Amino acid sequence: MKRIVVFFLVLLLFAGCAPKGEAVSAPAPTATAAPSPTPFATNAPVQELQVELSPAAATATPVAVPTEAPTPEPTEAPEPTATAEPGPLSGRIIGVDPGHQLVYDPKPEPMAPNSRETKQRTAGGTRGVRTGTYEYEVNRAVGLELRDLLQAAGAQVVLTHEVLDVNISNIERAQMFNEANVDLGIRLHCNGNDNQKNRGCFLMVPSQNRTAFFDENVAAAKAILEAYCQETGLSSRYKEGITYHSNQTGFNWCTRPIVTIEMGHLTNPEEDALLSDPAFQKTMAMGLYKGILAYFEAKD
């Protein structure tokens, strides 16, 4: 009986410790949840990262990184240019005076320095009996051709005039040659004669008492006459082909070597046709050029 009472007491004790209607069981271990990341606020201001440099770093010169120099490509050496050889008349000064001009000026001028004798400043010249060509037209055309030939040979040319509408006296033409200190002056003319049968060319030089270059003048006249006749086929008017004058204003005022050529007769119908032909005028200029060249070659 005693045992039964003790048993019931134990049952009552356990029944008072447990809640009614719940089973008593050992608690299960719970996992610790990781904290959730704070969501990023899209409207929060963005702060720029600013790095302050020290004064030394701010003023420091950047170090240049050496670069490898490009290898130069080989280039061909330029071919040496040929030096132009001086012309056969290089260093020579040659005066060319086409006689007469479009302007006729009969006013007097002294024929020679300190002379009371006078002549016209410039005469009108002659005219072709067949073509009507004026002498000054032929003289100018040949003068321009001769200038080009002389310049091509290296000479410095003093041309008294290029156009016809000028008024240059015979004294002024001679003074041009003096001022330029020409090595030779040549005056270009065509002759006129009352007898139309007269023909041929000839050279005129100052008389011996009128020049300090008598021998040079004669030598130049001979060389020019020979080359001119050979080139043009014209004959010489006189046996020697040279005449001497003391009454030529262009001679008397010139203090340099000088000659005059009468290139032919415009009063001869056949020669008038030749002298007025532009093609033949080139031939005339070539003959004069060859004569001048021969004179200086012999002189040298």
C-alpha positions as CSV (number, residue, x, y, z in Angstrom):
1,M,0.0,0.0,0.0
2,K,2.8,2.3,0.8
3,R,4.4,1.7,-2.5
4,I,1.3,2.6,-4.4
5,V,1.1,5.9,-2.6
6,V,4.7,6.8,-3.4
7,F,4.2,6.0,-7.1
8,F,1.2,8.3,-7.4
9,L,3.1,11.1,-5.7
10,V,5.8,10.9,-8.3
11,L,3.3,11.0,-11.1
12,L,1.7,14.1,-9.7
13,L,5.1,15.8,-9.4
14,F,6.0,15.4,-13.1
15,A,2.6,16.4,-14.2
16,G,2.9,19.8,-12.4
17,C,6.2,20.8,-14.1
18,A,5.0,20.4,-17.7
19,P,2.5,22.8,-19.4
20,K,-0.8,21.3,-20.1
21,G,-1.3,20.0,-23.7
22,E,2.4,20.6,-24.8
23,A,5.0,17.9,-25.2
24,V,8.3,18.5,-23.5
25,S,11.1,18.1,-25.9
26,A,14.7,19.3,-26.1
27,P,15.0,22.7,-27.9
28,A,16.6,22.5,-31.4
29,P,19.7,24.7,-32.1
30,T,18.9,27.8,-34.1
31,A,21.2,29.2,-36.9
32,T,22.5,32.8,-36.5
33,A,21.4,34.8,-39.5
34,A,24.0,36.9,-41.2
35,P,23.3,40.6,-41.0
36,S,21.6,41.9,-44.2
37,P,23.8,44.4,-46.2
38,T,22.7,48.0,-46.0
39,P,20.9,48.9,-49.2
40,F,22.8,51.5,-51.4
41,A,20.9,54.8,-51.4
42,T,20.7,56.0,-55.1
43,N,20.0,59.6,-54.0
44,A,23.0,59.9,-51.7
45,P,25.7,62.5,-52.9
46,V,28.8,61.0,-54.6
47,Q,32.0,62.3,-53.0
48,E,35.0,62.8,-55.4
49,L,38.3,61.4,-54.4
50,Q,40.7,64.3,-54.2
51,V,44.4,63.7,-53.9
52,E,46.6,66.6,-52.8
53,L,50.1,66.6,-54.2
54,S,53.0,67.9,-52.3
55,P,54.6,71.1,-53.7
56,A,57.7,69.1,-54.8
57,A,55.6,66.6,-56.6
58,A,53.5,69.3,-58.3
59,T,56.5,71.2,-59.7
60,A,58.6,68.1,-60.6
61,T,59.6,68.0,-64.2
62,P,58.3,64.9,-65.9
63,V,61.0,62.5,-66.8
64,A,61.2,62.0,-70.6
65,V,61.2,58.4,-71.6
66,P,64.0,58.0,-74.2
67,T,62.7,56.8,-77.5
68,E,64.8,54.9,-80.0
69,A,65.8,57.2,-82.9
70,P,64.5,56.1,-86.3
71,T,67.1,54.6,-88.6
72,P,67.7,57.0,-91.5
73,E,67.0,55.6,-94.9
74,P,70.0,55.7,-97.3
75,T,69.7,58.4,-99.9
76,E,71.4,58.7,-103.2
77,A,74.0,61.4,-103.5
78,P,72.9,64.2,-105.9
79,E,74.6,64.2,-109.2
80,P,77.0,67.1,-109.6
81,T,75.6,69.8,-111.8
82,A,77.7,70.8,-114.7
83,T,79.1,74.3,-114.5
84,A,78.4,76.3,-117.6
85,E,81.5,77.2,-119.4
86,P,82.0,80.9,-120.1
87,G,81.2,82.0,-123.6
88,P,83.9,83.0,-126.1
89,L,83.1,86.7,-125.4
90,S,82.7,86.6,-121.6
91,G,84.1,89.7,-120.0
92,R,83.9,91.7,-123.2
93,I,81.8,94.9,-123.4
94,I,80.7,95.6,-126.9
95,G,78.8,98.7,-128.1
96,V,76.2,98.4,-130.9
97,D,74.8,101.6,-132.5
98,P,72.1,101.1,-135.1
99,G,72.5,104.3,-137.2
100,H,69.8,107.0,-137.5
101,Q,66.3,107.0,-136.0
102,L,62.7,107.8,-136.7
103,V,63.2,111.4,-135.4
104,Y,65.2,113.6,-137.8
105,D,67.1,116.2,-135.8
106,P,69.0,118.7,-138.0
107,K,70.1,121.0,-135.1
108,P,73.9,121.4,-135.1
109,E,76.3,119.9,-132.7
110,P,80.2,120.2,-132.7
111,M,81.7,117.6,-135.0
112,A,84.6,117.1,-132.6
113,P,85.6,118.3,-129.1
114,N,86.7,122.0,-129.2
115,S,85.7,122.2,-132.8
116,R,83.7,125.1,-134.4
117,E,82.7,122.9,-137.2
118,T,79.2,121.4,-136.7
119,K,77.1,118.7,-138.2
120,Q,73.4,117.6,-137.7
121,R,72.6,115.9,-134.5
122,T,71.3,113.0,-136.5
123,A,70.6,112.7,-140.2
124,G,67.7,111.0,-141.8
125,G,69.6,108.3,-143.6
126,T,68.9,106.7,-147.0
127,R,65.9,104.6,-148.3
128,G,65.5,101.5,-150.4
129,V,64.8,102.3,-154.1
130,R,62.7,99.2,-154.6
131,T,61.2,98.4,-151.2
132,G,61.0,101.8,-149.7
133,T,62.5,100.5,-146.5
134,Y,64.1,103.2,-144.4
135,E,67.8,102.7,-143.4
136,Y,67.1,103.1,-139.7
137,E,64.7,100.1,-140.0
138,V,67.4,97.8,-141.4
139,N,70.0,99.1,-139.0
140,R,67.8,98.5,-136.0
141,A,66.7,95.0,-137.1
142,V,70.3,93.9,-137.6
143,G,71.4,95.6,-134.3
144,L,68.9,93.6,-132.3
145,E,69.9,90.3,-133.9
146,L,73.6,91.1,-133.3
147,R,72.9,92.0,-129.7
148,D,71.3,88.6,-129.1
149,L,74.2,86.8,-130.7
150,L,76.8,88.7,-128.7
151,Q,74.9,88.2,-125.4
152,A,74.6,84.5,-126.1
153,A,78.4,84.4,-126.4
154,G,78.8,86.0,-123.0
155,A,79.4,89.6,-123.9
156,Q,77.9,92.6,-122.2
157,V,76.2,94.6,-124.9
158,V,75.6,98.4,-124.8
159,L,72.8,99.1,-127.3
160,T,72.3,102.7,-128.0
161,H,68.5,102.2,-128.6
162,E,66.0,99.4,-129.1
163,V,63.1,101.5,-130.4
164,L,63.1,103.9,-133.4
165,D,61.1,106.7,-131.8
166,V,64.0,108.3,-130.0
167,N,66.2,111.4,-130.4
168,I,69.8,110.5,-129.6
169,S,72.5,112.5,-131.2
170,N,75.8,111.2,-132.6
171,I,77.7,112.8,-129.7
172,E,75.4,111.1,-127.2
173,R,75.8,107.7,-128.8
174,A,79.6,108.0,-128.6
175,Q,79.4,109.1,-125.0
176,M,77.4,105.9,-124.2
177,F,80.3,103.9,-125.4
178,N,82.8,106.0,-123.5
179,E,80.9,105.7,-120.2
180,A,80.6,101.9,-120.6
181,N,84.3,101.6,-121.5
182,V,83.5,99.3,-124.4
183,D,86.2,97.0,-125.8
184,L,84.8,97.7,-129.2
185,G,82.0,99.8,-130.6
186,I,80.3,99.1,-134.0
187,R,78.0,101.5,-135.8
188,L,75.6,100.0,-138.3
189,H,74.7,101.8,-141.5
190,C,73.5,101.2,-145.0
191,N,74.9,103.4,-147.8
192,G,73.1,105.4,-150.5
193,N,74.5,106.7,-153.8
194,D,73.1,108.5,-156.8
195,N,74.4,105.8,-159.0
196,Q,72.2,102.7,-158.5
197,K,74.8,100.5,-160.0
198,N,77.1,101.1,-157.0
199,R,76.9,98.2,-154.6
200,G,78.8,96.3,-151.9
201,C,79.8,96.8,-148.3
202,F,82.8,98.5,-146.7
203,L,84.2,99.5,-143.2
204,M,85.0,103.0,-142.0
205,V,87.5,103.8,-139.2
206,P,88.7,107.0,-137.6
207,S,91.8,108.6,-139.1
208,Q,95.0,107.9,-137.3
209,N,95.2,111.4,-135.8
210,R,91.6,111.1,-134.4
211,T,92.0,108.0,-132.2
212,A,94.4,106.3,-129.7
213,F,93.2,102.9,-131.1
214,F,94.1,103.1,-134.7
215,D,95.7,99.7,-135.0
216,E,92.9,98.0,-133.0
217,N,90.3,99.7,-135.2
218,V,91.9,98.6,-138.4
219,A,92.3,95.0,-137.2
220,A,88.7,94.9,-136.1
221,A,87.6,96.3,-139.5
222,K,89.5,93.7,-141.4
223,A,88.1,90.8,-139.4
224,I,84.6,92.0,-139.6
225,L,84.8,92.8,-143.4
226,E,86.1,89.3,-144.1
227,A,83.6,87.4,-142.0
228,Y,80.7,89.6,-143.2
229,C,81.4,89.1,-146.9
230,Q,81.9,85.4,-146.5
231,E,78.6,85.0,-144.6
232,T,76.4,87.2,-146.8
233,G,78.0,86.7,-150.2
234,L,78.2,90.4,-150.6
235,S,81.3,91.9,-152.2
236,S,83.4,94.8,-150.9
237,R,82.8,98.2,-152.5
238,Y,86.5,99.1,-152.4
239,K,89.6,97.1,-153.1
240,E,90.8,97.1,-149.5
241,G,87.3,97.5,-148.1
242,I,88.3,100.1,-145.5
243,T,88.1,103.9,-145.6
244,Y,89.5,106.5,-143.1
245,H,87.6,109.5,-141.8
246,S,88.2,112.5,-139.7
247,N,84.8,114.2,-140.1
248,Q,82.6,111.7,-138.4
249,T,81.0,113.0,-135.2
250,G,80.5,109.5,-133.8
251,F,84.2,108.8,-134.3
252,N,85.6,112.1,-133.0
253,W,83.7,112.0,-129.7
254,C,84.5,108.4,-129.0
255,T,87.5,107.6,-126.9
256,R,87.2,103.8,-127.3
257,P,87.9,101.4,-130.2
258,I,85.2,101.9,-132.8
259,V,84.3,101.1,-136.5
260,T,81.4,101.7,-138.8
261,I,80.1,99.3,-141.4
262,E,78.1,100.2,-144.4
263,M,76.3,96.9,-144.8
264,G,75.3,97.4,-148.4
265,H,73.6,99.9,-150.7
266,L,69.8,100.5,-150.4
267,T,70.1,102.5,-153.6
268,N,71.0,99.4,-155.5
269,P,67.8,97.4,-156.3
270,E,69.3,94.0,-155.8
271,E,70.9,94.8,-152.5
272,D,67.9,96.7,-151.4
273,A,65.8,93.5,-151.7
274,L,68.4,91.6,-149.7
275,L,68.9,94.2,-146.9
276,S,65.2,94.6,-146.4
277,D,64.6,90.8,-146.0
278,P,64.3,89.7,-142.4
279,A,65.9,86.4,-143.1
280,F,68.9,88.0,-144.7
281,Q,69.1,90.5,-141.8
282,K,69.8,87.5,-139.6
283,T,72.6,86.4,-142.0
284,M,74.0,89.9,-141.8
285,A,74.0,89.9,-138.1
286,M,75.7,86.5,-138.0
287,G,78.5,87.8,-140.4
288,L,79.1,90.7,-138.1
289,Y,79.1,88.5,-135.0
290,K,81.7,86.1,-136.6
291,G,83.9,89.0,-137.5
292,I,83.8,90.4,-134.0
293,L,84.5,87.0,-132.5
294,A,87.5,86.5,-134.9
295,Y,88.9,89.9,-134.0
296,F,88.9,89.2,-130.2
297,E,90.2,85.6,-130.8
298,A,93.1,87.1,-132.7
299,K,93.6,89.8,-130.2
300,D,93.8,87.3,-127.3
